[in-house]
Amino acid sequence: MQATPQEYQFHQRLRARGDPIAFAELAEWLYDALVQDVSKRAGYQADPILVEEAVGQALLDYHDKPEGYDPGRMSLLGYLVMSAYRDFQNAFAREQRVQAHQVSLFDLALQEDEGAGSLENLDDQLQIEELWAVIDEMFPDPVERGIVELIIHHVHAPEPYIHLLHLDELPSNEQIRLAKLAQYRIARRLRRNLTRWLTRTGEEAQ
């Protein structure tokens, strides 16, 4: 399916490089459709943050190199969906690898917290100290820091989160909803920031 007339017009405006609002208008026009289509390809369990980041990256890549798209071969929407889905797959695979390492670091840190003895590997010890320093920097708020500690210690019951957030006076269903929402938001921030940190640490070690 070739580019629609509107897609072709946007493509020409971007290639001309003289229209300062062309990209913003294109992104506003296609963004929701891109997120929807990439989400369908990725599956209902896909992290919406990864999907939106992939869509944003695909749009930026197209902005930087619009000549890579051939409007005579396929629609611009289809081209961007393919690009974004490829970015999503790469990001998902990278995050899975990093999370495996992240879990091992958390387990070592918990062993240290529980008095299991000093870590034999000095590199592991230094990395864990840096890990906690990074977490302290990311979450200076004591309530958020407390939620992070509950997440790291694999606490799933809502009651500790409810007490930490001072939600005890609310109806029970509202307590649980707000506690789970806070847990999800903090866990998402923790994962995204630690993924960047661990990726950077791995690159520096190479």
Backbone torsions as a table, in degrees:
resi	resn	phi	psi	omega
1	MET	NA	123.2	-179.1
2	GLN	-75.5	169.4	177.5
3	ALA	-61.9	143.4	173.7
4	THR	-72.3	162.6	178.1
5	PRO	-55.1	-39.7	-179.6
6	GLN	-67.7	-41.5	177.8
7	GLU	-62.8	-42.5	-179.3
8	TYR	-63.8	-38.3	179.2
9	GLN	-63.9	-44.4	177.7
10	PHE	-62.5	-41.5	-179.0
11	HIS	-61.0	-42.7	179.4
12	GLN	-66.1	-38.5	178.7
13	ARG	-64.5	-40.0	-179.8
14	LEU	-70.1	-40.3	-179.3
15	ARG	-66.8	-29.2	179.9
16	ALA	-70.6	-23.6	176.4
17	ARG	62.3	15.1	-178.2
18	GLY	-112.6	5.2	-176.3
19	ASP	-111.5	106.3	-173.8
20	PRO	-70.8	-15.7	-177.1
21	ILE	-111.2	0.7	-175.8
22	ALA	-61.0	-46.4	-176.6
23	PHE	-66.7	-42.0	179.6
24	ALA	-61.5	-41.3	178.7
25	GLU	-66.8	-39.9	178.3
26	LEU	-63.3	-46.4	-179.4
27	ALA	-61.7	-41.9	179.1
28	GLU	-64.6	-35.3	-178.1
29	TRP	-73.0	-41.6	-171.3
30	LEU	-100.9	-14.2	-169.1
31	TYR	-56.7	-52.2	-176.9
32	ASP	-61.7	-41.8	179.1
33	ALA	-64.9	-38.2	178.2
34	LEU	-63.9	-47.6	179.7
35	VAL	-59.5	-42.9	-179.2
36	GLN	-63.7	-46.8	-177.2
37	ASP	-68.7	-41.3	179.2
38	VAL	-67.8	-37.3	177.8
39	SER	-62.1	-40.5	178.3
40	LYS	-62.9	-42.3	178.9
41	ARG	-66.7	-38.9	-175.7
42	ALA	-74.2	-24.4	-179.6
43	GLY	102.3	156.4	-172.6
44	TYR	-67.2	-19.8	-179.7
45	GLN	-88.9	-0.4	-177.7
46	ALA	-65.5	141.8	178.0
47	ASP	-66.8	118.9	-178.5
48	PRO	-62.8	-26.4	178.3
49	ILE	-67.2	-44.0	178.0
50	LEU	-62.8	-38.7	179.5
51	VAL	-62.9	-48.3	-177.9
52	GLU	-66.3	-36.5	176.9
53	GLU	-64.8	-38.8	179.2
54	ALA	-66.4	-40.5	177.8
55	VAL	-63.2	-45.0	178.2
56	GLY	-60.9	-40.4	179.6
57	GLN	-67.1	-40.2	179.3
58	ALA	-62.9	-40.9	177.7
59	LEU	-64.2	-42.8	179.7
60	LEU	-65.6	-40.0	178.4
61	ASP	-63.0	-40.3	177.9
62	TYR	-66.3	-40.4	178.1
63	HIS	-59.2	-41.1	-177.4
64	ASP	-73.5	-34.5	-177.3
65	LYS	-135.5	67.8	-178.8
66	PRO	-64.9	-21.1	179.8
67	GLU	-67.6	-13.6	177.2
68	GLY	-73.8	-11.9	179.7
69	TYR	-101.3	133.4	178.3
70	ASP	-108.8	104.7	-177.9
71	PRO	-64.6	-15.1	178.3
72	GLY	-81.8	-11.2	-176.2
73	ARG	-101.7	-35.9	-177.8
74	MET	-159.3	166.7	179.7
75	SER	-70.7	155.9	178.0
76	LEU	-66.7	-38.6	177.8
77	LEU	-60.0	-47.0	179.8
78	GLY	-61.9	-40.6	179.2
79	TYR	-62.5	-44.8	-178.9
80	LEU	-70.7	-34.4	176.2
81	VAL	-62.7	-45.3	178.4
82	MET	-60.5	-44.7	-179.1
83	SER	-64.2	-44.8	-178.5
84	ALA	-67.3	-39.5	179.7
85	TYR	-66.1	-36.7	176.1
86	ARG	-64.2	-42.8	176.9
87	ASP	-63.0	-39.4	178.4
88	PHE	-62.2	-46.2	179.7
89	GLN	-59.7	-42.9	179.3
90	ASN	-64.9	-43.2	-179.7
91	ALA	-66.2	-39.6	-179.8
92	PHE	-64.9	-44.8	179.3
93	ALA	-63.8	-41.7	179.9
94	ARG	-64.7	-41.4	-179.3
95	GLU	-67.5	-36.2	177.3
96	GLN	-62.0	-41.9	179.1
97	ARG	-65.5	-42.9	-178.0
98	VAL	-68.6	-38.5	-179.4
99	GLN	-63.4	-35.0	177.7
100	ALA	-61.0	-42.5	177.7
101	HIS	-70.0	-37.5	179.9
102	GLN	-60.7	-44.0	179.6
103	VAL	-61.0	-41.9	-179.6
104	SER	-64.3	-37.6	177.3
105	LEU	-66.3	-42.3	178.2
106	PHE	-61.4	-42.8	179.9
107	ASP	-61.9	-41.4	177.5
108	LEU	-64.6	-41.6	179.7
109	ALA	-63.8	-40.5	179.2
110	LEU	-66.5	-38.9	177.1
111	GLN	-59.4	-42.2	179.6
112	GLU	-65.3	-42.0	179.7
113	ASP	-63.1	-34.1	-175.6
114	GLU	-88.0	9.9	175.5
115	GLY	72.6	35.2	-178.7
116	ALA	-81.9	5.2	-179.1
117	GLY	106.6	160.6	-179.4
118	SER	-68.3	146.9	177.3
119	LEU	-69.8	135.5	-177.4
120	GLU	-71.3	-33.3	-176.3
121	ASN	-92.7	115.5	-178.3
122	LEU	-61.4	-36.9	178.9
123	ASP	-60.5	-42.1	177.4
124	ASP	-61.5	-43.3	-179.9
125	GLN	-60.3	-47.4	-179.0
126	LEU	-64.4	-38.8	-178.9
127	GLN	-67.7	-37.6	178.8
128	ILE	-67.2	-40.6	176.7
129	GLU	-61.3	-40.9	178.3
130	GLU	-67.2	-37.4	178.5
131	LEU	-58.1	-48.8	-179.5
132	TRP	-67.5	-34.4	177.3
133	ALA	-63.4	-40.9	178.4
134	VAL	-64.4	-42.1	179.4
135	ILE	-63.5	-42.6	178.1
136	ASP	-60.5	-38.7	179.7
137	GLU	-70.0	-37.8	-178.8
138	MET	-71.6	-31.5	-173.6
139	PHE	-129.3	73.5	179.5
140	PRO	-71.0	-24.2	179.2
141	ASP	-68.1	127.5	-175.7
142	PRO	-62.9	-32.6	178.9
143	VAL	-68.9	-46.7	178.0
144	GLU	-62.5	-40.3	178.4
145	ARG	-61.9	-38.3	177.5
146	GLY	-64.9	-39.2	177.2
147	ILE	-63.9	-41.0	177.6
148	VAL	-58.7	-44.6	-178.9
149	GLU	-64.1	-38.5	176.6
150	LEU	-62.9	-42.0	179.6
151	ILE	-64.1	-45.8	-178.3
152	ILE	-64.4	-33.4	178.9
153	HIS	-86.8	14.0	173.6
154	HIS	59.9	38.9	176.5
155	VAL	-85.5	118.3	-177.3
156	HIS	-105.7	-25.0	-179.3
157	ALA	-62.8	140.9	-175.7
158	PRO	-75.1	-22.0	-172.4
159	GLU	-57.1	-47.0	179.5
160	PRO	-61.1	-35.2	178.1
161	TYR	-68.9	-39.8	179.6
162	ILE	-61.2	-46.6	-179.6
163	HIS	-65.6	-41.3	-178.4
164	LEU	-63.7	-36.1	-178.1
165	LEU	-88.8	-0.2	179.5
166	HIS	58.4	49.3	-179.4
167	LEU	-102.9	9.2	-170.1
168	ASP	-61.2	-26.8	-176.3
169	GLU	-82.4	-8.9	-177.9
170	LEU	-83.9	161.8	173.3
171	PRO	-57.3	151.1	-172.5
172	SER	-56.8	-45.7	-177.8
173	ASN	-65.6	-33.4	178.4
174	GLU	-72.7	-36.0	175.1
175	GLN	-56.7	-50.7	-176.7
176	ILE	-65.9	-40.9	-178.7
177	ARG	-62.3	-48.3	-177.9
178	LEU	-69.2	-35.0	178.3
179	ALA	-66.1	-44.1	179.1
180	LYS	-66.3	-37.6	179.0
181	LEU	-63.8	-45.3	178.0
182	ALA	-63.5	-41.2	178.8
183	GLN	-61.7	-43.2	-179.6
184	TYR	-64.1	-45.6	-177.4
185	ARG	-64.0	-44.4	-179.2
186	ILE	-68.0	-41.2	179.3
187	ALA	-62.7	-37.7	178.7
188	ARG	-65.8	-45.3	177.5
189	ARG	-63.1	-42.0	179.6
190	LEU	-61.0	-46.8	-178.1
191	ARG	-64.6	-45.6	-177.1
192	ARG	-64.6	-44.2	-178.2
193	ASN	-71.1	-38.1	178.8
194	LEU	-72.5	-30.1	175.4
195	THR	-61.4	-44.7	177.8
196	ARG	-63.4	-43.1	-177.9
197	TRP	-64.9	-45.5	-178.9
198	LEU	-67.6	-35.7	176.6
199	THR	-64.2	-44.8	178.9
200	ARG	-64.6	-40.0	179.8
201	THR	-63.7	-41.3	179.1
202	GLY	-65.3	-39.3	179.3
203	GLU	-66.8	-38.4	179.5
204	GLU	-68.6	-28.0	-178.4
205	ALA	-78.8	-16.4	-177.5
206	GLN	-77.5	NA	NA
